Amino acid sequence: MFKLPPKEQILENKWLKWIGPKLHHPEFWVWSRRNVATGVALGLFFGFMIPLGQLTIAVACGVMLRATWPVSAASTFVTNPFTFPPIYYAAYEVGSYVLRSEHAEGAYMTPAGAAGWLEWALGVGKPTFLGLAIFAITASSLSYFLVRTVWGFKTRLQWINRSKKRLAKAKKV
């Protein structure tokens, strides 16, 4: 189970001072169905869409939307040094398919020279960005509804089990 450091230790962290008094809001310290689902969705969205600085942006948006920001920070690690190459390759392929564009000649090889880099980036960038946007929107939407559904189902099962125990206990008396 994921365990956070004590609230006081987090509030005193020098790297989180920029958030300021918003960090003290009680909703950030309650793990509710809505807050966690929003945090996961934000983390996945920015994890796919932004290659650098995604954690900071996910936390800032989590604070603004009152999501569980540690979850949004952790969810950005969907893209990491191990998953980055296959995700970006798949994004390029999906984007190329959606745009119905042929693979640019030498799309998988980086050219030499500044003009060559710009031409290569423009040719590969458009399908890759489109693929990443599709991944980000799909993953964040599905994760939001999946977390809410699974959490709600688990809560209902717990409620049913408690009711059965109370009923069994009442029958014994």
Backbone hydrogen bonds, N-H to C=O, Kabsch-Sander energy under -0.5 kcal/mol:
donor,donor_aa,acceptor,acceptor_aa,energy
10,I,6,P,-1.8
11,L,7,K,-2.6
12,E,8,E,-1.5
13,N,10,I,-1.3
16,L,13,N,-1.2
17,K,14,K,-0.7
19,I,16,L,-1.4
20,G,16,L,-0.6
20,G,17,K,-0.8
22,K,19,I,-1.0
23,L,20,G,-1.6
24,H,21,P,-1.6
25,H,22,K,-1.5
28,F,25,H,-1.6
29,W,26,P,-1.6
30,V,27,E,-0.8
32,S,30,V,-1.4
36,V,32,S,-2.5
37,A,33,R,-2.1
38,T,34,R,-2.4
39,G,35,N,-2.1
40,V,36,V,-2.6
41,A,37,A,-2.3
42,L,38,T,-2.6
43,G,39,G,-2.5
44,L,40,V,-2.5
45,F,41,A,-2.4
46,F,42,L,-2.6
47,G,43,G,-2.1
48,F,44,L,-1.9
49,M,45,F,-2.4
50,I,46,F,-1.9
57,I,53,G,-1.8
58,A,54,Q,-2.5
59,V,55,L,-2.4
60,A,56,T,-2.5
61,C,57,I,-2.6
62,G,58,A,-2.3
63,V,59,V,-2.5
64,M,60,A,-2.2
65,L,61,C,-2.5
66,R,63,V,-0.8
67,A,62,G,-3.0
68,T,35,N,-1.7
69,W,67,A,-1.4
71,V,68,T,-1.0
72,S,68,T,-1.6
73,A,69,W,-2.4
74,A,70,P,-2.3
75,S,71,V,-2.3
76,T,72,S,-0.7
76,T,73,A,-0.8
77,F,74,A,-1.4
78,V,75,S,-1.2
79,T,76,T,-1.5
80,N,78,V,-0.6
84,F,80,N,-2.7
87,I,83,T,-2.2
88,Y,84,F,-2.6
89,Y,85,P,-2.3
90,A,86,P,-2.6
91,A,87,I,-2.6
92,Y,88,Y,-2.1
93,E,89,Y,-2.4
94,V,90,A,-2.9
95,G,91,A,-2.8
96,S,92,Y,-2.5
97,Y,93,E,-2.3
98,V,94,V,-2.7
99,L,95,G,-2.5
100,R,96,S,-0.7
101,S,96,S,-2.2
107,A,104,A,-2.1
109,M,106,G,-1.6
117,W,113,G,-2.2
118,L,114,A,-2.2
119,E,115,A,-2.2
120,W,116,G,-2.6
121,A,117,W,-3.1
122,L,118,L,-2.3
123,G,119,E,-2.0
124,V,120,W,-2.5
125,G,121,A,-2.7
126,K,122,L,-1.0
128,T,124,V,-1.9
129,F,125,G,-3.1
130,L,126,K,-2.2
131,G,127,P,-2.6
132,L,128,T,-2.6
133,A,129,F,-2.4
134,I,130,L,-2.3
135,F,131,G,-2.5
136,A,132,L,-3.0
137,I,133,A,-2.5
138,T,134,I,-2.4
139,A,135,F,-3.0
140,S,136,A,-2.3
141,S,137,I,-2.0
142,L,138,T,-2.7
143,S,139,A,-2.4
144,Y,140,S,-2.0
145,F,141,S,-2.1
146,L,142,L,-2.6
147,V,143,S,-2.8
148,R,144,Y,-2.1
149,T,145,F,-2.3
150,V,146,L,-2.9
151,W,147,V,-2.5
152,G,148,R,-2.2
153,F,149,T,-2.7
154,K,150,V,-2.6
155,T,151,W,-2.3
156,R,152,G,-2.4
157,L,153,F,-2.3
158,Q,154,K,-2.2
159,W,155,T,-2.3
160,I,156,R,-2.6
161,N,157,L,-2.6
162,R,158,Q,-2.4
163,S,159,W,-2.3
164,K,160,I,-2.4
165,K,161,N,-2.3
166,R,162,R,-2.5
167,L,163,S,-2.4
168,A,164,K,-2.6
169,K,165,K,-2.4
170,A,166,R,-2.2
171,K,167,L,-1.8
172,K,168,A,-1.4
173,V,169,K,-1.1
